[in-house]
Amino acid sequence: MVVEMKQESPCTVFQLHGELDHLAVPRVRAFIDQAWPSGEPPHLVLDLSDVPFCDSSGLGLLVRTLQRVRQAGGSLVLVVGPGMIERLLTITNLDGHFRTTRSVREALDAAA
């Protein structure tokens, strides 16, 4: 898993490349925790368009991140393309809980 992080005011964008599985979750969580703004509501974009696989621990990370962001009064937008992640959100009925877009630009517009 490769994680790229960039600031696109007011959002922090994480571009993930590789499988979001039990081995990658600690690394991704560390990046998210590192970028968590102190004292301000977080506005996060997770670009999952280059993630071909997500297991239950990866899905758990997404759910926990959404809960934390909502509790802090922030926003979380997932960038997903057609494929495994989109299907996973649909079959778990999480597609109604996550805000999703097809591009980072759309996600930044939705999060602002």
C-alpha atoms as an extended CHARMM CRD file, in Angstrom:
* protein
*
       112  EXT
         1         1  MET       CA              0.0000000000        0.0000000000        0.0000000000  PROA      1               0.0000000000
         2         2  VAL       CA              1.2670000000        3.4160000000       -0.9750000000  PROA      2               0.0000000000
         3         3  VAL       CA             -0.3890000000        6.4440000000        0.6170000000  PROA      3               0.0000000000
         4         4  GLU       CA              0.0250000000        9.9150000000       -0.8080000000  PROA      4               0.0000000000
         5         5  MET       CA             -1.2550000000       12.8400000000        1.2030000000  PROA      5               0.0000000000
         6         6  LYS       CA             -1.7890000000       16.4090000000        0.0570000000  PROA      6               0.0000000000
         7         7  GLN       CA             -3.5500000000       19.4490000000        1.4070000000  PROA      7               0.0000000000
         8         8  GLU       CA             -6.2650000000       20.9310000000       -0.8120000000  PROA      8               0.0000000000
         9         9  SER       CA             -7.7290000000       23.5980000000        1.4410000000  PROA      9               0.0000000000
        10        10  PRO       CA             -9.9130000000       22.9340000000        3.3600000000  PROA      10              0.0000000000
        11        11  CYS       CA             -9.4800000000       19.1910000000        2.7470000000  PROA      11              0.0000000000
        12        12  THR       CA             -6.7590000000       16.6600000000        3.2640000000  PROA      12              0.0000000000
        13        13  VAL       CA             -6.6650000000       14.2460000000        0.3390000000  PROA      13              0.0000000000
        14        14  PHE       CA             -5.3140000000       10.7200000000        0.7350000000  PROA      14              0.0000000000
        15        15  GLN       CA             -4.6320000000        8.8140000000       -2.4570000000  PROA      15              0.0000000000
        16        16  LEU       CA             -4.3470000000        5.1080000000       -1.7660000000  PROA      16              0.0000000000
        17        17  HSD       CA             -2.6110000000        2.7300000000       -4.1780000000  PROA      17              0.0000000000
        18        18  GLY       CA             -2.8090000000       -1.0000000000       -3.5090000000  PROA      18              0.0000000000
        19        19  GLU       CA             -4.8700000000       -3.3780000000       -1.4430000000  PROA      19              0.0000000000
        20        20  LEU       CA             -6.6550000000       -2.0550000000        1.6370000000  PROA      20              0.0000000000
        21        21  ASP       CA             -6.2610000000       -5.1500000000        3.7930000000  PROA      21              0.0000000000
        22        22  HSD       CA             -5.2230000000       -6.0300000000        7.3380000000  PROA      22              0.0000000000
        23        23  LEU       CA             -1.5920000000       -5.3500000000        6.4540000000  PROA      23              0.0000000000
        24        24  ALA       CA             -2.2760000000       -1.8720000000        5.0590000000  PROA      24              0.0000000000
        25        25  VAL       CA             -4.7760000000       -0.6360000000        7.6580000000  PROA      25              0.0000000000
        26        26  PRO       CA             -2.2030000000        0.4030000000       10.3220000000  PROA      26              0.0000000000
        27        27  ARG       CA             -0.2670000000        2.4170000000        7.7270000000  PROA      27              0.0000000000
        28        28  VAL       CA             -3.3760000000        4.1680000000        6.3990000000  PROA      28              0.0000000000
        29        29  ARG       CA             -4.6530000000        4.8440000000        9.9310000000  PROA      29              0.0000000000
        30        30  ALA       CA             -1.2880000000        6.3980000000       10.8480000000  PROA      30              0.0000000000
        31        31  PHE       CA             -1.4820000000        8.7590000000        7.8630000000  PROA      31              0.0000000000
        32        32  ILE       CA             -5.0340000000        9.7720000000        8.7550000000  PROA      32              0.0000000000
        33        33  ASP       CA             -4.1330000000       10.2980000000       12.4220000000  PROA      33              0.0000000000
        34        34  GLN       CA             -1.0820000000       12.3470000000       11.4400000000  PROA      34              0.0000000000
        35        35  ALA       CA             -3.1700000000       14.6720000000        9.2920000000  PROA      35              0.0000000000
        36        36  TRP       CA             -6.0540000000       15.0140000000       11.7390000000  PROA      36              0.0000000000
        37        37  PRO       CA             -6.3560000000       18.7550000000       12.3800000000  PROA      37              0.0000000000
        38        38  SER       CA             -6.2530000000       19.7630000000       16.0140000000  PROA      38              0.0000000000
        39        39  GLY       CA             -9.2150000000       21.7760000000       17.1730000000  PROA      39              0.0000000000
        40        40  GLU       CA            -10.8320000000       21.9970000000       13.7320000000  PROA      40              0.0000000000
        41        41  PRO       CA            -13.4090000000       19.7490000000       12.0820000000  PROA      41              0.0000000000
        42        42  PRO       CA            -11.5830000000       17.4150000000        9.6790000000  PROA      42              0.0000000000
        43        43  HSD       CA            -12.4780000000       17.4340000000        6.0100000000  PROA      43              0.0000000000
        44        44  LEU       CA            -11.0320000000       14.3040000000        4.4590000000  PROA      44              0.0000000000
        45        45  VAL       CA            -11.0730000000       12.8430000000        0.9680000000  PROA      45              0.0000000000
        46        46  LEU       CA            -10.0130000000        9.2270000000        0.5440000000  PROA      46              0.0000000000
        47        47  ASP       CA             -9.2300000000        8.4410000000       -3.0860000000  PROA      47              0.0000000000
        48        48  LEU       CA             -9.8450000000        4.7090000000       -3.4170000000  PROA      48              0.0000000000
        49        49  SER       CA             -9.9320000000        4.6840000000       -7.2070000000  PROA      49              0.0000000000
        50        50  ASP       CA             -6.6220000000        2.7670000000       -7.3110000000  PROA      50              0.0000000000
        51        51  VAL       CA             -7.5950000000        0.2310000000       -4.6130000000  PROA      51              0.0000000000
        52        52  PRO       CA             -8.4590000000       -3.0910000000       -6.2700000000  PROA      52              0.0000000000
        53        53  PHE       CA             -9.2450000000       -4.9770000000       -3.0550000000  PROA      53              0.0000000000
        54        54  CYS       CA            -10.5930000000       -4.2080000000        0.4250000000  PROA      54              0.0000000000
        55        55  ASP       CA            -11.0680000000       -6.7800000000        3.1860000000  PROA      55              0.0000000000
        56        56  SER       CA            -13.1260000000       -6.5020000000        6.3650000000  PROA      56              0.0000000000
        57        57  SER       CA            -10.3620000000       -4.6960000000        8.2580000000  PROA      57              0.0000000000
        58        58  GLY       CA            -10.1490000000       -2.0980000000        5.4770000000  PROA      58              0.0000000000
        59        59  LEU       CA            -13.9000000000       -1.6790000000        5.5470000000  PROA      59              0.0000000000
        60        60  GLY       CA            -13.7160000000       -1.3230000000        9.3360000000  PROA      60              0.0000000000
        61        61  LEU       CA            -11.1510000000        1.4600000000        8.9370000000  PROA      61              0.0000000000
        62        62  LEU       CA            -13.4790000000        3.3190000000        6.5800000000  PROA      62              0.0000000000
        63        63  VAL       CA            -16.4180000000        2.9900000000        8.9860000000  PROA      63              0.0000000000
        64        64  ARG       CA            -14.3690000000        4.0530000000       12.0290000000  PROA      64              0.0000000000
        65        65  THR       CA            -12.9500000000        7.0230000000       10.1270000000  PROA      65              0.0000000000
        66        66  LEU       CA            -16.4650000000        8.0940000000        9.1170000000  PROA      66              0.0000000000
        67        67  GLN       CA            -17.6450000000        7.8510000000       12.7330000000  PROA      67              0.0000000000
        68        68  ARG       CA            -14.6940000000        9.8760000000       14.0280000000  PROA      68              0.0000000000
        69        69  VAL       CA            -15.1200000000       12.5500000000       11.3590000000  PROA      69              0.0000000000
        70        70  ARG       CA            -18.8400000000       12.9040000000       12.0380000000  PROA      70              0.0000000000
        71        71  GLN       CA            -18.2860000000       13.1350000000       15.8030000000  PROA      71              0.0000000000
        72        72  ALA       CA            -15.7840000000       15.9280000000       15.1780000000  PROA      72              0.0000000000
        73        73  GLY       CA            -18.2110000000       17.7990000000       12.9170000000  PROA      73              0.0000000000
        74        74  GLY       CA            -16.2110000000       17.2160000000        9.7470000000  PROA      74              0.0000000000
        75        75  SER       CA            -16.7590000000       15.5290000000        6.4190000000  PROA      75              0.0000000000
        76        76  LEU       CA            -15.4760000000       12.4510000000        4.6310000000  PROA      76              0.0000000000
        77        77  VAL       CA            -15.8200000000       11.8080000000        0.9170000000  PROA      77              0.0000000000
        78        78  LEU       CA            -14.7130000000        8.5930000000       -0.8000000000  PROA      78              0.0000000000
        79        79  VAL       CA            -13.5670000000        8.6280000000       -4.4030000000  PROA      79              0.0000000000
        80        80  VAL       CA            -14.5330000000        5.2940000000       -5.9460000000  PROA      80              0.0000000000
        81        81  GLY       CA            -14.7480000000        4.0020000000       -9.4660000000  PROA      81              0.0000000000
        82        82  PRO       CA            -16.7000000000        1.0700000000      -10.7570000000  PROA      82              0.0000000000
        83        83  GLY       CA            -15.2980000000       -2.0620000000       -9.2120000000  PROA      83              0.0000000000
        84        84  MET       CA            -14.7430000000       -3.8880000000       -5.9610000000  PROA      84              0.0000000000
        85        85  ILE       CA            -14.9990000000       -0.9480000000       -3.5340000000  PROA      85              0.0000000000
        86        86  GLU       CA            -18.2490000000        0.2970000000       -5.0380000000  PROA      86              0.0000000000
        87        87  ARG       CA            -19.7040000000       -3.2280000000       -4.9450000000  PROA      87              0.0000000000
        88        88  LEU       CA            -18.5100000000       -3.7350000000       -1.3590000000  PROA      88              0.0000000000
        89        89  LEU       CA            -20.2330000000       -0.5420000000       -0.1950000000  PROA      89              0.0000000000
        90        90  THR       CA            -23.4170000000       -1.6060000000       -1.9840000000  PROA      90              0.0000000000
        91        91  ILE       CA            -23.6190000000       -5.1840000000       -0.6790000000  PROA      91              0.0000000000
        92        92  THR       CA            -22.9220000000       -4.0520000000        2.8880000000  PROA      92              0.0000000000
        93        93  ASN       CA            -25.5370000000       -1.2810000000        2.5960000000  PROA      93              0.0000000000
        94        94  LEU       CA            -22.8770000000        1.2840000000        3.4590000000  PROA      94              0.0000000000
        95        95  ASP       CA            -23.3560000000        3.1430000000        0.1910000000  PROA      95              0.0000000000
        96        96  GLY       CA            -26.1150000000        5.1290000000        1.8890000000  PROA      96              0.0000000000
        97        97  HSD       CA            -23.8000000000        6.2050000000        4.7120000000  PROA      97              0.0000000000
        98        98  PHE       CA            -20.7470000000        7.3070000000        2.7420000000  PROA      98              0.0000000000
        99        99  ARG       CA            -20.6490000000       10.2360000000        0.3810000000  PROA      99              0.0000000000
       100       100  THR       CA            -18.9580000000        8.9950000000       -2.7990000000  PROA      100             0.0000000000
       101       101  THR       CA            -17.7920000000       10.6550000000       -5.9870000000  PROA      101             0.0000000000
       102       102  ARG       CA            -15.9980000000        9.5570000000       -9.1480000000  PROA      102             0.0000000000
       103       103  SER       CA            -13.1220000000       12.0850000000       -8.9660000000  PROA      103             0.0000000000
       104       104  VAL       CA            -11.0450000000       13.9920000000       -6.4420000000  PROA      104             0.0000000000
       105       105  ARG       CA            -12.2970000000       17.2920000000       -7.9260000000  PROA      105             0.0000000000
       106       106  GLU       CA            -15.9170000000       16.2560000000       -7.3170000000  PROA      106             0.0000000000
       107       107  ALA       CA            -14.9900000000       15.1690000000       -3.7830000000  PROA      107             0.0000000000
       108       108  LEU       CA            -13.3430000000       18.5090000000       -3.0120000000  PROA      108             0.0000000000
       109       109  ASP       CA            -16.4060000000       20.3440000000       -4.2750000000  PROA      109             0.0000000000
       110       110  ALA       CA            -18.6870000000       18.0920000000       -2.1710000000  PROA      110             0.0000000000
       111       111  ALA       CA            -16.6090000000       18.4380000000        0.9900000000  PROA      111             0.0000000000
       112       112  ALA       CA            -16.2820000000       22.2110000000        0.8890000000  PROA      112             0.0000000000
